[in-house]
Amino acid sequence: MSDRLDVYDLLMLARETLQNELAPGLPAGARFTAALIANALAIAARETLDHSATDLDIADAREELPEFNDDRELIAAIRSGALDERSPSRLAALAYAAALVRRQLAVTNPAYERTHDQTTS
């Protein structure tokens, strides 16, 4: 078993213990706090999973923006309106942003991908 999977299992066990054994005995206000902590544990657990395919998508999309040395330059160009007009750079920036969002959603809200059609992007 890999270390990543061990960490995932440990975090999920902590979450389940909190939800099933500790939270039911807490006062109502504390149960809400316990639910927030349980959600944070689930997010941390998902962060330990292998996201290499999504990370490769991000890297591939970023390679289509060679005119920007780093993300700060890209952000500055977006803020200045330099990518407002249709262009290959604008399309590449949109693809890069979409890949970043998909990666983040895989961790923070994995159900989103299952409930929304990605063909609309």
Backbone bond lengths (Angstrom), bond angles and torsions (degrees), N, CA, C in turn:
res aa  C-N    CA-C-N  psi(-1)  N-CA   C-N-CA  omega(-1)  CA-C   N-CA-C  phi
1 M - - - 1.450 - - 1.529 108.89 -
2 S 1.306 118.85 136.90 1.459 122.03 -177.38 1.522 110.97 -78.43
3 D 1.339 115.60 160.47 1.464 120.76 176.91 1.513 111.11 -61.78
4 R 1.356 116.92 -38.57 1.460 120.16 179.53 1.522 111.11 -59.81
5 L 1.305 116.47 -44.75 1.450 120.36 -179.47 1.528 110.16 -66.71
6 D 1.326 117.22 -38.07 1.455 120.34 176.92 1.523 111.16 -60.45
7 V 1.316 117.44 -43.85 1.464 121.57 179.04 1.520 109.75 -65.18
8 Y 1.327 116.85 -43.26 1.463 120.91 177.50 1.527 110.07 -57.56
9 D 1.324 116.51 -50.83 1.463 121.14 -178.64 1.525 111.44 -60.86
10 L 1.314 116.72 -41.26 1.463 120.71 179.70 1.530 111.27 -63.55
11 L 1.320 116.82 -44.71 1.461 120.13 179.18 1.528 111.46 -65.60
12 M 1.329 116.63 -39.78 1.460 119.19 179.41 1.526 111.28 -69.59
13 L 1.323 117.61 -34.84 1.462 120.74 175.52 1.524 110.38 -64.22
14 A 1.328 116.59 -42.66 1.462 120.23 177.32 1.525 110.50 -61.50
15 R 1.314 116.61 -41.45 1.470 121.38 178.58 1.531 111.12 -62.54
16 E 1.320 115.84 -49.00 1.467 119.80 -179.24 1.524 111.81 -62.69
17 T 1.334 117.12 -39.75 1.461 120.99 178.30 1.522 110.20 -63.72
18 L 1.306 116.57 -44.12 1.459 120.81 178.16 1.523 110.78 -60.48
19 Q 1.323 116.35 -48.49 1.465 120.75 -177.24 1.530 112.99 -68.27
20 N 1.317 117.25 -43.74 1.461 120.58 -170.14 1.526 114.71 -92.23
21 E 1.327 117.04 -28.91 1.455 119.15 -175.50 1.527 113.65 -109.74
22 L 1.304 117.45 -39.48 1.464 119.72 -174.72 1.523 113.08 -92.35
23 A 1.319 117.37 -48.41 1.466 121.00 -174.49 1.526 114.16 -58.83
24 P 1.338 119.43 -40.81 1.467 118.19 -178.05 1.535 113.83 -59.24
25 G 1.316 119.02 -27.08 1.464 121.96 -179.76 1.518 114.10 -89.59
26 L 1.307 117.14 0.25 1.469 120.80 -177.87 1.525 111.12 -88.98
27 P 1.339 117.55 155.39 1.466 119.99 172.24 1.532 110.18 -62.95
28 A 1.315 116.83 159.47 1.473 122.24 -174.25 1.522 112.89 -51.21
29 G 1.305 118.65 -48.04 1.467 121.66 -179.04 1.508 112.30 -62.53
30 A 1.299 116.78 -37.88 1.464 120.74 179.62 1.524 110.92 -73.65
31 R 1.336 118.08 -28.55 1.473 120.11 177.11 1.526 110.33 -64.23
32 F 1.326 116.56 -36.71 1.464 119.97 176.93 1.527 109.90 -62.92
33 T 1.325 116.43 -45.05 1.465 120.35 177.94 1.520 110.40 -62.21
34 A 1.318 117.18 -40.34 1.468 121.08 178.26 1.528 110.42 -62.99
35 A 1.334 117.27 -38.30 1.461 120.54 177.87 1.527 110.89 -64.35
36 L 1.327 116.83 -39.52 1.469 119.87 176.59 1.523 111.05 -63.00
37 I 1.324 116.41 -42.63 1.462 120.42 179.01 1.529 110.12 -65.44
38 A 1.322 117.41 -40.91 1.460 121.11 178.18 1.525 110.85 -61.39
39 N 1.327 116.71 -40.69 1.461 120.15 177.62 1.529 110.91 -64.41
40 A 1.321 117.04 -41.41 1.464 120.89 178.07 1.533 110.65 -62.62
41 L 1.328 116.78 -39.53 1.465 120.24 177.48 1.530 111.17 -63.23
42 A 1.334 117.26 -40.38 1.463 120.74 178.73 1.526 111.24 -64.94
43 I 1.326 116.61 -40.73 1.469 120.46 177.88 1.528 109.86 -63.70
44 A 1.335 116.59 -45.81 1.466 120.07 178.97 1.521 110.93 -61.39
45 A 1.319 117.16 -39.20 1.465 120.85 178.43 1.522 110.41 -62.97
46 R 1.343 117.32 -45.71 1.472 119.82 -179.52 1.523 111.43 -65.03
47 E 1.320 117.20 -28.69 1.464 120.46 178.27 1.529 110.71 -64.21
48 T 1.324 117.84 -27.15 1.464 120.73 -178.98 1.528 112.98 -79.36
49 L 1.334 117.66 -12.94 1.458 120.83 -178.71 1.520 111.22 -70.79
50 D 1.301 116.46 163.18 1.459 122.54 -179.18 1.525 109.75 -76.47
51 H 1.311 116.14 115.87 1.460 122.32 177.90 1.527 110.16 -115.15
52 S 1.327 116.56 27.97 1.461 120.23 -173.02 1.522 113.01 -61.29
53 A 1.331 118.40 -36.59 1.468 119.81 179.51 1.522 110.38 -64.61
54 T 1.315 116.42 -44.83 1.472 120.29 178.57 1.524 110.39 -66.67
55 D 1.329 116.29 -39.45 1.460 119.53 178.30 1.525 111.49 -63.27
56 L 1.331 117.05 -35.40 1.465 120.11 175.54 1.528 111.05 -66.96
57 D 1.327 116.93 -38.37 1.467 120.46 175.59 1.524 110.61 -59.47
58 I 1.324 115.99 -41.97 1.463 120.90 179.00 1.523 109.78 -63.68
59 A 1.314 117.31 -47.25 1.466 121.31 -179.41 1.527 110.95 -62.25
60 D 1.333 116.65 -42.68 1.468 120.31 178.74 1.526 110.76 -62.54
61 A 1.318 116.70 -43.58 1.464 120.20 -179.94 1.521 110.59 -65.77
62 R 1.329 117.59 -37.73 1.475 120.90 -178.95 1.524 110.81 -67.46
63 E 1.335 116.93 -32.31 1.466 120.71 179.35 1.526 111.92 -64.98
64 E 1.316 117.50 -20.51 1.467 121.53 178.80 1.525 112.09 -79.90
65 L 1.341 116.49 3.56 1.469 121.09 -179.61 1.528 110.38 -124.21
66 P 1.340 118.30 54.93 1.467 120.06 -175.03 1.524 114.09 -67.69
67 E 1.315 117.02 -18.17 1.467 119.16 -178.66 1.524 112.88 -72.79
68 F 1.332 116.65 -10.69 1.459 121.24 177.88 1.524 108.18 -110.29
69 N 1.338 116.36 120.01 1.460 120.92 -176.64 1.522 112.85 -65.72
70 D 1.330 116.52 -31.37 1.456 120.31 179.60 1.526 109.02 -155.04
71 D 1.319 115.46 176.90 1.465 119.27 -177.25 1.522 112.47 -65.92
72 R 1.314 117.59 -27.94 1.474 119.54 178.10 1.525 110.86 -62.96
73 E 1.317 116.29 -41.56 1.467 119.45 177.39 1.523 110.70 -64.84
74 L 1.311 116.66 -40.89 1.462 120.93 177.92 1.531 110.63 -62.39
75 I 1.309 116.42 -45.90 1.465 120.64 178.67 1.519 110.62 -61.04
76 A 1.309 117.36 -43.33 1.467 120.99 178.74 1.525 110.84 -61.19
77 A 1.323 116.89 -40.46 1.468 120.74 178.73 1.526 110.57 -64.92
78 I 1.324 116.89 -41.52 1.466 120.23 178.26 1.520 110.15 -63.41
79 R 1.325 116.88 -46.40 1.472 121.05 -178.84 1.521 112.39 -64.20
80 S 1.318 116.17 -32.79 1.469 119.13 -178.04 1.525 112.63 -80.06
81 G 1.341 116.52 -10.05 1.453 120.42 -178.76 1.512 113.62 90.03
82 A 1.337 117.09 6.79 1.462 120.62 -177.48 1.529 112.63 -64.51
83 L 1.323 117.52 -19.30 1.458 120.17 -179.51 1.526 112.28 -112.71
84 D 1.321 116.23 20.15 1.466 119.84 -179.39 1.527 112.53 -70.92
85 E 1.318 117.37 -34.22 1.464 121.52 -179.26 1.520 110.14 -82.97
86 R 1.337 115.90 149.82 1.466 119.94 177.37 1.526 109.75 -60.36
87 S 1.313 114.26 129.72 1.468 120.34 179.34 1.523 107.69 -164.74
88 P 1.336 116.51 164.22 1.461 118.62 175.01 1.534 112.30 -58.86
89 S 1.321 116.75 -36.55 1.464 120.03 179.38 1.519 111.16 -65.96
90 R 1.332 116.70 -39.01 1.464 119.93 178.42 1.529 109.98 -63.73
91 L 1.333 117.19 -46.17 1.458 120.47 179.00 1.529 111.32 -62.60
92 A 1.309 117.27 -39.93 1.464 120.85 178.35 1.527 110.59 -66.09
93 A 1.327 116.62 -39.68 1.466 119.90 178.48 1.526 111.02 -65.17
94 L 1.327 117.04 -39.38 1.463 120.54 177.44 1.529 110.88 -64.74
95 A 1.327 117.21 -41.26 1.464 120.86 178.49 1.523 110.85 -64.48
96 Y 1.319 116.08 -39.72 1.468 121.18 178.46 1.527 110.41 -64.77
97 A 1.323 116.46 -46.74 1.467 120.17 179.14 1.529 110.74 -61.58
98 A 1.315 117.36 -41.57 1.464 121.08 179.40 1.530 110.83 -62.68
99 A 1.327 117.40 -40.97 1.466 120.72 178.65 1.525 110.80 -64.43
100 L 1.323 116.70 -40.45 1.466 120.40 177.59 1.527 111.12 -63.31
101 V 1.324 116.75 -42.66 1.462 120.96 -179.84 1.525 110.71 -66.14
102 R 1.340 117.53 -42.46 1.468 120.06 177.78 1.524 111.24 -59.63
103 R 1.323 116.93 -39.82 1.477 121.16 179.16 1.524 109.71 -63.91
104 Q 1.319 116.92 -45.08 1.462 120.55 -178.98 1.528 111.10 -66.43
105 L 1.325 116.73 -40.45 1.465 120.24 178.96 1.532 111.54 -65.23
106 A 1.311 117.34 -32.91 1.467 120.07 178.23 1.523 110.92 -60.22
107 V 1.321 116.14 -27.70 1.463 121.07 -180.00 1.525 111.19 -92.85
108 T 1.320 117.20 -50.22 1.462 119.73 -171.36 1.514 114.44 -86.20
109 N 1.346 118.08 -27.35 1.460 120.44 -177.49 1.531 109.72 -152.22
110 P 1.335 117.08 70.83 1.465 119.53 -175.54 1.525 113.38 -63.02
111 A 1.300 119.11 -21.41 1.468 121.21 178.79 1.525 111.42 -69.98
112 Y 1.319 118.57 -21.50 1.460 121.71 -178.33 1.526 111.26 -57.40
113 E 1.314 116.43 -46.41 1.464 120.71 -177.86 1.522 111.64 -62.03
114 R 1.332 116.23 -34.99 1.462 119.83 -179.51 1.525 112.06 -74.71
115 T 1.330 118.24 -21.85 1.467 120.52 -174.46 1.515 113.98 -105.89
116 H 1.328 118.08 -4.91 1.470 120.80 -178.30 1.511 110.01 -125.59
117 D 1.305 115.76 136.72 1.450 121.87 179.96 1.509 109.56 -75.54
118 Q 1.330 117.58 119.86 1.464 120.84 -179.55 1.512 113.13 -79.34
119 T 1.315 118.29 -5.13 1.470 119.40 179.67 1.509 111.52 -73.41
120 T 1.335 118.40 -9.01 1.456 121.03 179.87 1.509 112.45 -84.93
121 S 1.337 118.33 -4.78 1.462 119.94 -177.94 1.500 112.87 -78.21
